[in-house]
Amino acid sequence: MKSPLYKELMNQLASHIKKDYQPNQKLPSERELVDMFKVSRSTVRLALNELEEKGLIYRLHGKGTFVAPIFVD
């Protein structure tokens, strides 16, 4: 059985973050991620929610989404 699309996106984003981003660096907006990955905004939100729960990212209302300063796999 194939995993849900948001889980696949979450794994792609996590890998991308770990390779290409520094702590506290701002991530692309939800809208930009929709365009980059060709998925719906709800899929992006679900993936970002999971990453936030895992401590990989944090969100600041009105500012954006950022890589967490310290994260544990």
C-alpha positions as CSV (number, residue, x, y, z in Angstrom):
1,M,0.0,0.0,0.0
2,K,1.3,3.4,-1.0
3,S,1.8,6.0,1.7
4,P,-0.3,9.2,1.7
5,L,1.0,12.0,-0.6
6,Y,1.6,14.3,2.4
7,K,3.9,11.7,4.0
8,E,5.9,11.5,0.8
9,L,6.1,15.2,0.6
10,M,7.1,15.4,4.3
11,N,9.9,13.0,3.6
12,Q,11.1,15.0,0.6
13,L,11.0,18.2,2.5
14,A,12.8,16.7,5.5
15,S,15.6,15.5,3.2
16,H,15.8,18.8,1.4
17,I,15.9,20.7,4.7
18,K,18.7,18.6,6.2
19,K,20.8,18.9,3.0
20,D,20.2,22.4,1.9
21,Y,19.1,24.6,4.8
22,Q,20.7,26.1,7.9
23,P,19.1,26.4,11.3
24,N,16.6,29.3,11.5
25,Q,16.7,29.7,7.7
26,K,13.3,30.6,6.2
27,L,11.6,28.0,4.0
28,P,9.6,28.8,0.9
29,S,6.0,29.9,1.5
30,E,3.2,27.3,1.3
31,R,2.2,28.8,-2.1
32,E,5.8,28.4,-3.4
33,L,5.9,24.8,-2.1
34,V,2.6,24.1,-3.9
35,D,4.2,25.3,-7.2
36,M,7.5,23.5,-6.6
37,F,6.0,20.1,-5.8
38,K,2.8,20.3,-7.8
39,V,0.5,19.3,-4.9
40,S,-2.4,21.0,-3.2
41,R,-2.1,23.5,-0.5
42,S,-3.8,21.1,2.0
43,T,-1.1,18.5,1.2
44,V,1.6,21.1,1.9
45,R,0.0,22.1,5.2
46,L,-0.3,18.5,6.3
47,A,3.4,17.8,5.5
48,L,4.4,21.0,7.3
49,N,2.3,20.2,10.3
50,E,4.0,16.8,10.6
51,L,7.5,18.4,10.3
52,E,6.5,20.9,13.0
53,E,5.3,18.1,15.3
54,K,8.7,16.3,14.8
55,G,10.6,19.5,15.7
56,L,12.2,19.9,12.3
57,I,10.6,23.3,11.6
58,Y,8.8,26.1,13.4
59,R,6.3,28.7,12.3
60,L,6.0,32.4,13.1
61,H,2.6,33.8,12.4
62,G,2.9,36.5,9.7
63,K,6.6,35.7,9.2
64,G,6.9,32.3,7.7
65,T,8.2,28.8,8.3
66,F,11.8,28.2,9.5
67,V,14.2,25.4,10.1
68,A,14.4,24.6,13.8
69,P,17.7,25.5,15.4
70,I,18.2,21.9,16.7
71,F,16.4,18.9,15.5
72,V,16.7,15.2,16.4
73,D,16.0,12.4,13.8
